[in-house]
Amino acid sequence: MFILSLTYLKGNDEADKHMEPHMAWVKEGYAKGWFLASGRKVPRTGGVIFAHGDKSELEAYVAADPFTIHGVAAYDVQEITLTTIVDGLERLKAE
């Protein structure tokens, strides 16, 4: 499993200009079956995506995010190994 943590490099006004294509990119990540959950950081300084799949494919996909292309945000892709999971979320552990 991976945590894709994005941090805004530009202000929220600039992020908002690219939000629609970014959200289309996010929805495509869900359609591919890679993304499991996502949302904004609080305070709004970026976002987080929980994902699974091949690391090199995810990194290539992150490079195609409109936020990345337009320099709005930078990503940190962190792989994690889950060892304990609440009942009902076993899918997070399976690869």
N, C-alpha and C positions, 0 to 999 in steps of 0.2 A: 504494500500500500504506500501511497505517496501523499504528502502534503505539499500542495502548490501554493506558496505564500507570495502574494504580490504586494508590492509597496509602491505607492504613487511617487513618481519623480516630479510630477507637475501638480498643480492645484486641482481641486474638485471641478472648477469650471472647465478646465481642459479635459478632465476625465469625462465629464458629462457630454462633451462634443463627440466623443468616441464610444459612448455607452451603448448605443443601439447596435453597431457592428460587433462590439465586444460581447454583448449578450447573445447575439446570433452565434458567435463562436462558442460561447458557453453551452448553448442549447445543442450545438453540433457535437460537443464533447459528451453530453448525456446520450445523444442518439447513437454515438459510437460505442456506448457502454463503458466508457472510461471514467466518467465523473459520477460520484456517489452522493456528494453534498457540496454546497457552495454558499458563500455569503460575504457580506461586507464586514470589515473590521470596525470595531467601535472603540475610539472615535474613527471616523471615516478617513483612514490613511491607506486603504488598499482593500484586499480581500483574501479569502482562503478557499481553496478547492481541495476536497478529499477525492483522490483518484486511485485507480488501479490499472495495471497493464504493464507494457514494456517501457522501461525508463527512457530509452532512446527515442521511441515513438512519442512519448509524452513531452520530452524536451523539444522535439521538432514541432509538435503541435503548439507548445507555449511560444515558440519563436514566430508562429503564424498569427498569434493573437493581435488584433488591431492595437491594443494597448502597448504591446511590445514594439510593433512596427512603427508606431508614431511616438515612441519614447515617453509614453504616459506613465508606464509602470515597469518595474523590474521584478523578475520572479526568482524565488529560491525554491528549488525542487528538492525536497527531503524525503528519502525513503525511510519508512519505519516498519518494524516487525511487531505486529500486535500479538500480545500474549494473553491478555484477559479482555473478554468482551461480554457485555450484557446480553442476556437471552434475547433473541430476535434479530441480532445484528451479526450473525455468524458469517454472512457474506463478506463482511469487511476483512475477515481473517483468511478467507479462501482466495487462492490465486490460481 
